[in-house]
Amino acid sequence: MHHRNYRFLTPLIMALAWANLEAQTASPVPRLVVNVMVDQLRTDYLEAFSSLFGADGFNRIMREGRSYVDVSYPFAHVDRASAVACVMTGTVPYDNGIVGERWMDRKTLRPVYCVDDVACQGWLTSEKYSPASLSVSTITDELKMATGGRALVYSVAPEADAAILGAGHAADGAFWIDDASGQWCSTSYYGEYPDWALGYDAASRLANRISDLSWTPVNSVVENFNYFISPEDSKGFHHGFSGDGKFRDFKTSACVNAEVNRFVRHCLEHTSLGADKVTDFLSLTYYAGTFAHKPVAECPVELQDTYVRLDSDLAELIKMLEKKVGAGRFLLVVTSTGYTDDEITDFSKYRIPTGRFSITRASALLNMYLMAIYGEGKYVETEFGSHLFLNQKLIEDKQLNLADVLTRSEAFLVQMAGVRDVFTSQRLALSSGMPGVSRLRNSFNQVRSGDIFVQVSPGWKVVNEITNEQSLENASYVVFPIIFFGCNVRSETVKTPVTVDCIAPTMARFMRIRAPNACAAAPLSAVR
């Protein structure tokens, strides 16, 4: 009798085991992962303009996908380059080396672009770029290694830094729009310029079309929408693109996203992206900032129109992906580069505490102070942004204690008007995990940051009187979303705050590969 029971139980156990195995493998590996970085995208603007959107763009992916609506970066002073690098590496500038779009080269004492590389040649551009400054692996690098190089990886963006950092080290190609010619260009770092991209340039060159392009409100509803303006102040706009800066202006308009889509469509139609069971990767960057980087107050209708057109461009992208790869067979991830408000406001007009902090004057005064203590010499070599770079060779030659020099410098600078705090390289290096300091430490890099960082008070302007550059210190918390869509993603809106370094390990879990080699963040749970 017991043997008969076992005879009946055995098939039952096998059936349950098989069902469990099927449940474990029910979620497929995506044939194509598409990571979309939207420069300057904000959650509050998405919510504000949702009534203007169609059914197939943001409203669809937020309805059918998994949306994290309270997202931030785990480091301070975020810009486009450091944001893309963080998303692709799953870690912060302290580890990945990309502290910003530009930094000061200690050897030459000149600012450098984050993707500069004189060892490379440009394709259809005079610029020489590569991802050589990226210190760690990216999610696309890990995909290449996991597939033995079989995965196709392409990156498309209006700007070179976003394209190259979005591609990583091992990609098949990175493409951006050249400021001078308007051509989609690339770098010899990734090998020969592909024939399919040459075909696009021959058939659809932007330079041949730009004189006929203009940007006006997409419809009267957008023109009269009153999120920024009252109805009586409503007015349209008309922007053409001409002159020496026409391509740069074009890249700060809503029209650039449609151009990105045109190039992506050509890529999908003329490559085998997503065509087999080996997961491929497409990295894209769209733009949702203000026209010509003007303050929002000067172009409110343009910004409203940008979001509406972006929604349409996103819907078109999804349609292209479903046609090429198939619904449910691709993973789409949409997030933001964060929001950088470059608007220089006259706070004194409203009696809000403000002022000008001259980094060049601070540098000169600090050098005089150090000479009074240690003798003649140029102790402060240069300044960049809010960073001061000490002459470490002079300090070594004079057999001075660097820690003592830094401590004295910190004590001197913190007394200046407008200074909130001063952080030396040693203080930041030892501050891991300290509340209130960790975000600053994460934005710091031992090789590319200064020896001293001067943190000015919110509302104060940092001014460089040699370069005439100025920036406004603003510690406001502006949130943006992460949206996962497709590939059996569970539909839900999540309001729990998260940081973007979780994107890379989450994508890695979808693709069943390891996370980038410096990524310590955990993947998001219950995404599907």
C-alpha positions in Angstrom: 0.0 0.0 0.0 2.8 2.4 0.9 4.5 1.5 -2.4 1.4 2.4 -4.4 1.2 5.8 -2.6 4.9 6.4 -3.6 4.0 5.4 -7.2 1.3 8.1 -7.3 3.4 10.7 -5.4 6.5 10.4 -7.7 4.7 11.8 -10.8 3.1 14.4 -8.6 6.4 15.5 -7.2 7.9 15.6 -10.7 5.0 17.7 -12.0 5.4 20.2 -9.1 9.1 20.4 -9.7 8.6 21.0 -13.4 6.0 23.7 -12.7 8.4 25.3 -10.3 11.1 25.2 -12.9 8.8 26.7 -15.4 7.9 29.5 -12.9 11.6 30.2 -12.4 12.3 30.5 -16.1 9.1 32.2 -17.1 10.7 35.7 -17.2 12.7 35.8 -20.4 16.0 37.4 -21.0 15.4 40.5 -23.1 16.6 40.4 -26.7 17.4 44.1 -26.5 17.9 46.4 -23.6 17.3 50.1 -24.3 18.6 52.6 -21.7 17.2 56.1 -22.3 18.8 59.0 -20.4 16.7 62.2 -20.7 18.9 65.2 -20.0 17.2 67.4 -17.4 14.0 65.3 -17.0 12.0 66.1 -13.9 9.2 64.2 -12.2 7.1 67.3 -11.4 7.2 68.4 -15.0 6.0 64.9 -16.2 3.1 65.2 -13.7 2.3 68.7 -14.7 2.2 68.0 -18.5 0.6 64.6 -18.3 -2.7 65.9 -19.6 -0.9 67.1 -22.8 0.6 63.7 -23.4 -0.7 61.0 -25.8 -1.6 57.5 -24.8 1.5 55.7 -26.1 4.5 57.6 -24.5 5.0 58.5 -20.9 1.4 57.7 -19.9 1.8 54.2 -21.3 5.1 53.3 -19.7 4.1 54.7 -16.3 0.8 52.8 -16.5 2.2 49.5 -17.7 5.7 49.7 -16.3 7.3 50.0 -12.9 7.9 53.7 -12.0 10.1 55.0 -9.3 9.1 58.6 -9.0 11.4 59.8 -6.2 14.9 59.3 -7.6 18.2 61.1 -7.0 21.9 60.8 -7.6 24.1 59.6 -4.7 26.7 62.4 -5.2 26.9 66.1 -5.4 27.4 68.5 -8.4 25.8 66.2 -11.0 26.1 67.1 -14.7 25.3 65.1 -17.9 28.6 63.3 -18.1 28.9 62.3 -14.4 25.2 61.2 -14.5 25.6 58.9 -17.6 28.8 57.4 -16.1 27.0 56.7 -12.8 24.1 55.0 -14.5 26.3 52.8 -16.7 28.8 51.9 -14.1 26.5 51.7 -11.1 28.9 53.7 -9.0 30.0 57.3 -8.3 32.8 59.6 -9.5 35.0 58.6 -6.6 35.3 55.2 -8.3 34.5 55.7 -12.0 36.6 58.8 -12.4 34.1 61.0 -14.3 33.7 64.0 -11.9 32.1 66.1 -14.6 32.0 67.1 -18.2 35.4 68.9 -17.6 38.1 68.9 -15.0 41.5 70.3 -14.5 44.5 68.2 -15.8 47.1 68.4 -13.1 50.0 67.8 -15.5 49.1 70.6 -18.0 47.1 72.8 -15.6 44.5 73.1 -18.3 40.8 72.0 -18.3 40.1 68.9 -20.3 36.9 67.4 -21.7 35.9 64.1 -20.0 36.3 62.1 -23.3 39.4 63.8 -24.7 41.9 61.3 -26.2 44.6 62.5 -28.6 45.4 58.9 -29.4 42.2 58.5 -31.4 40.9 59.9 -34.6 37.4 61.2 -35.3 35.1 59.8 -38.0 33.3 62.7 -39.7 34.6 65.1 -37.0 37.9 66.7 -36.1 37.4 65.9 -32.4 39.5 63.1 -30.8 37.5 61.2 -28.2 37.3 57.9 -26.3 36.1 56.4 -23.0 39.7 56.1 -21.7 39.0 58.3 -18.7 36.3 56.0 -17.5 38.1 54.0 -14.8 35.8 51.0 -14.3 33.6 48.7 -16.4 30.1 49.5 -17.5 27.0 47.4 -17.8 27.6 47.2 -21.6 31.2 46.0 -21.0 29.9 43.2 -18.8 27.4 42.2 -21.5 30.1 42.1 -24.1 32.3 39.9 -21.8 29.4 37.6 -20.9 28.5 37.0 -24.5 32.0 36.6 -25.7 31.7 39.7 -27.8 28.6 38.5 -29.6 26.2 41.2 -28.1 25.8 44.3 -30.2 26.2 47.5 -28.3 25.5 51.0 -29.8 25.1 54.4 -28.2 23.3 57.4 -29.7 23.2 60.9 -28.2 23.3 64.5 -29.3 26.5 65.1 -27.3 29.8 63.2 -27.4 30.2 62.7 -23.7 26.7 61.1 -23.3 27.3 58.9 -26.4 30.7 57.6 -25.4 30.1 57.1 -21.7 26.8 55.5 -22.6 28.7 53.1 -24.9 31.4 52.1 -22.5 34.8 50.5 -23.4 33.8 47.5 -25.5 30.9 48.8 -27.6 30.5 48.5 -31.3 29.9 52.2 -31.8 29.0 55.6 -30.2 27.5 58.3 -32.4 26.8 62.0 -31.7 26.1 65.2 -33.7 29.2 67.2 -34.6 28.8 70.9 -33.6 30.5 72.2 -36.7 29.0 70.0 -39.5 25.8 68.6 -38.0 26.9 65.1 -39.1 26.5 62.0 -37.0 30.1 61.2 -36.1 32.1 58.8 -34.1 35.6 57.9 -33.0 38.2 55.4 -34.3 38.3 54.0 -30.8 35.4 51.7 -31.7 36.9 50.7 -35.1 35.8 51.7 -38.6 32.8 53.9 -39.1 30.1 51.4 -40.1 28.6 51.4 -43.6 25.0 51.6 -42.2 25.8 54.9 -40.5 27.5 56.2 -43.7 24.3 55.3 -45.5 22.3 57.5 -43.1 24.6 60.4 -43.7 24.3 60.1 -47.5 20.5 59.9 -47.4 19.5 62.1 -44.5 22.3 64.5 -43.7 21.1 67.1 -41.1 23.1 69.8 -42.8 20.9 69.4 -45.9 17.7 69.8 -43.9 18.4 72.2 -41.1 17.7 75.4 -43.1 14.2 74.1 -43.7 13.6 73.1 -40.1 11.9 75.4 -37.6 10.6 74.9 -34.1 7.1 76.2 -33.3 4.5 75.0 -30.8 3.2 71.6 -31.8 -0.4 72.8 -31.2 -2.4 75.6 -29.7 -3.1 73.6 -26.5 0.6 73.6 -25.7 0.9 77.2 -26.5 -1.9 78.2 -24.1 -1.2 75.7 -21.3 -0.7 77.7 -18.1 1.7 75.7 -15.9 4.4 78.5 -16.1 2.3 81.3 -17.5 -1.1 82.8 -17.1 -3.4 82.7 -20.2 -3.2 86.4 -20.9 0.6 86.1 -21.1 0.5 83.2 -23.5 2.5 83.7 -26.7 4.0 81.4 -29.3 7.5 81.1 -30.5 9.4 80.5 -33.7 13.0 79.3 -33.8 15.0 78.7 -37.0 18.5 77.4 -37.1 21.1 79.4 -38.9 24.6 80.9 -38.4 27.7 79.4 -37.0 26.0 78.1 -33.9 23.0 76.5 -35.6 23.8 72.9 -34.8 24.6 73.8 -31.1 21.2 75.6 -30.9 19.5 72.6 -32.6 20.9 70.3 -29.9 19.2 72.4 -27.2 15.8 72.3 -29.0 13.0 69.8 -28.9 13.8 69.0 -32.5 17.0 67.1 -31.6 15.0 64.2 -30.1 13.3 63.5 -33.4 16.7 63.5 -35.1 18.0 61.0 -32.5 14.9 58.8 -33.4 15.7 59.1 -37.2 19.2 57.8 -36.6 17.9 55.1 -34.3 15.4 54.0 -36.9 18.1 53.7 -39.5 20.2 51.7 -37.0 17.4 49.3 -36.2 16.6 48.8 -39.9 20.2 48.2 -41.0 21.7 46.2 -38.1 20.8 43.0 -36.4 20.0 44.6 -33.0 17.6 42.4 -31.2 17.4 39.9 -34.0 18.6 36.8 -32.2 18.7 35.2 -28.7 21.9 37.0 -27.7 20.9 40.2 -25.7 21.9 43.4 -27.4 22.1 46.9 -25.9 21.1 50.3 -27.2 22.0 53.4 -25.1 20.1 56.7 -26.0 20.1 60.2 -24.7 17.3 62.7 -25.3 17.1 66.4 -24.3 14.5 68.0 -22.0 16.3 71.2 -21.0 15.6 74.7 -22.0 16.3 76.2 -25.4 19.9 77.5 -25.7 20.2 76.9 -21.9 18.1 79.9 -21.2 16.3 80.4 -17.8 12.9 78.8 -17.7 11.3 82.3 -17.3 12.6 83.3 -20.7 11.2 80.2 -22.6 8.3 78.7 -20.7 6.2 77.7 -23.7 9.3 76.1 -25.4 9.8 73.9 -22.3 6.2 72.8 -22.3 6.4 72.0 -26.0 9.7 70.1 -25.4 8.0 67.7 -23.0 5.0 67.1 -25.3 7.3 66.4 -28.3 9.5 64.2 -26.1 6.4 62.2 -25.2 5.6 61.7 -28.9 9.3 60.8 -29.6 9.2 58.2 -26.8 6.0 56.7 -28.2 7.7 56.5 -31.6 10.7 54.7 -30.1 8.5 52.1 -28.5 6.7 51.5 -31.8 10.0 51.0 -33.5 11.2 48.6 -30.9 8.0 46.6 -31.0 8.2 46.3 -34.7 11.9 45.2 -34.7 12.1 43.1 -31.6 8.5 42.3 -30.6 6.4 43.4 -27.7 7.6 42.0 -24.4 11.0 41.0 -25.9 12.8 44.2 -25.0 13.5 46.0 -21.7 13.2 49.8 -21.8 14.7 51.9 -19.0 14.0 55.6 -18.8 15.7 58.0 -16.4 17.2 61.4 -16.1 20.6 63.0 -16.0 19.3 65.0 -13.0 18.4 68.7 -13.1 20.9 71.4 -13.1 19.5 74.9 -12.7 22.0 77.2 -14.3 19.8 80.3 -13.9 21.7 83.1 -12.3 19.0 84.9 -10.2 19.5 88.3 -8.6 18.5 87.2 -5.0 19.4 90.6 -3.6 16.4 92.1 -5.4 14.2 90.0 -3.1 16.4 90.5 0.0 17.5 86.9 0.0 21.0 86.4 1.3 23.5 86.2 -1.6 26.9 87.3 -2.7 29.8 86.7 -5.1 32.6 84.4 -4.1 35.7 84.9 -6.2 37.6 81.7 -6.5 40.5 83.5 -8.1 40.7 86.0 -5.3 40.5 83.2 -2.7 43.3 81.4 -4.5 45.5 84.6 -4.5 44.8 85.3 -0.8 45.5 81.7 0.2 48.8 81.8 -1.6 49.9 85.0 0.2 48.9 83.4 3.5 50.9 80.3 2.8 53.9 82.4 1.7 53.8 84.2 5.0 54.0 80.9 6.9 56.3 78.8 4.6 58.3 81.4 2.6 58.3 82.5 -1.0 56.6 80.2 -3.7 53.5 79.6 -5.7 51.7 77.2 -3.4 48.3 77.4 -5.2 48.9 76.4 -8.8 45.4 77.0 -10.2 41.7 76.8 -9.6 38.8 75.2 -11.4 35.2 75.6 -10.4 35.2 75.6 -6.6 38.4 73.5 -6.4 41.9 74.7 -5.6 45.0 72.8 -6.7 48.1 73.0 -4.6 51.7 72.8 -5.9 52.5 69.4 -4.4 56.0 69.4 -5.9 56.9 72.7 -4.2 55.5 71.3 -0.9 57.6 68.2 -1.3 60.7 70.1 -2.3 60.3 72.3 0.8 59.8 69.2 2.9 56.6 70.5 4.2 53.9 68.3 5.8 51.0 68.2 3.3 48.5 67.5 6.0 49.6 70.6 7.9 49.4 72.7 4.7 45.9 71.5 4.0 44.7 72.0 7.6 46.1 75.6 7.6 44.5 76.3 4.2 41.1 75.0 5.4 41.2 77.2 8.5 42.1 80.2 6.5 39.5 79.8 3.7 36.6 79.0 6.0 36.7 82.5 7.4 35.9 84.1 4.0 32.5 85.6 3.4 30.1 83.2 1.7 32.0 80.1 2.6 29.8 77.4 4.1 32.5 74.8 4.6 35.9 73.8 3.2 36.9 70.2 2.5 40.4 69.0 1.9 41.2 65.9 -0.2 42.2 64.1 3.0 39.1 65.1 4.9 36.9 63.8 2.0 38.8 60.6 1.6 38.2 59.8 5.3 34.6 60.8 5.3 33.0 57.7 3.8 29.5 57.1 5.3 29.5 60.4 7.3 26.1 62.0 7.3 26.0 65.2 5.2 29.4 64.6 3.7 29.1 61.3 1.8 27.5 62.9 -1.3 30.4 65.4 -1.5 32.9 62.6 -1.0 31.2 60.5 -3.7 31.6 63.4 -6.2 35.4 63.6 -5.4 38.1 61.8 -7.2 41.7 61.6 -6.0 43.2 62.1 -9.4 40.8 64.6 -11.0 39.5 66.8 -8.2 41.4 69.6 -6.4 43.2 69.4 -3.1 40.7 71.8 -1.6 37.0 72.1 -2.3 35.3 75.3 -1.2 31.6 74.9 -0.5 29.9 78.3 -0.7 26.5 79.0 0.8 23.3 78.4 -1.2 22.4 81.4 -3.2 26.0 82.6 -3.6 27.7 82.7 -7.0 31.2 81.2 -7.5 33.0 83.5 -9.9 36.2 82.9 -11.8 37.4 86.3 -12.9 40.0 84.9 -15.3 37.7 82.7 -17.3 34.5 84.8 -16.6 32.7 81.6 -15.6 30.2 81.7 -12.8 27.9 79.2 -11.2 25.1 79.4 -8.6 25.2 77.2 -5.5 21.9 75.5 -5.1 21.2 72.6 -2.8 17.5 72.2 -3.8 16.2 68.6 -4.0 14.7 68.1 -7.5 13.5 64.5 -8.1 13.1 62.6 -11.4 11.9 59.1 -12.3 13.3 55.7 -13.2 10.8 53.7 -15.3 11.2 50.0 -16.3 8.9 48.9 -19.2 8.5 45.7 -21.1 9.9 42.1 -20.6 7.3 41.1 -18.0 8.0 44.1 -15.7 5.5 44.3 -12.9 3.2 47.4 -13.2 3.5 49.6 -10.1 4.3 53.1 -9.0 6.8 53.1 -6.2 7.2 56.2 -4.1 10.1 54.9 -1.9 13.2 57.0 -2.6 16.0 55.3 -4.6 19.2 56.3 -6.2 20.3 55.7 -9.8 23.3 53.5 -9.0 20.7 50.7 -8.7 19.9 50.7 -12.4 23.0 48.9 -13.6 22.7 45.9 -11.2 18.9 45.7 -12.0 19.6 45.6 -15.7 22.3 43.0 -15.0 19.7 40.8 -13.3 17.4 41.0 -16.3 20.3 40.0 -18.6 21.6 37.4 -16.2 25.1 38.8 -16.2 27.2 40.3 -13.4 27.0 43.9 -12.5 29.9 46.3 -13.4 33.1 45.7 -11.5 32.9 48.8 -9.2 29.1 48.5 -8.6 28.3 47.9 -4.9 24.6 48.8 -5.2 21.9 46.1 -4.9 19.4 45.6 -7.7 15.9 46.7 -7.2 13.6 44.0 -6.0 10.2 42.9 -7.3 10.7 44.6 -10.6 9.0 41.6 -12.3 
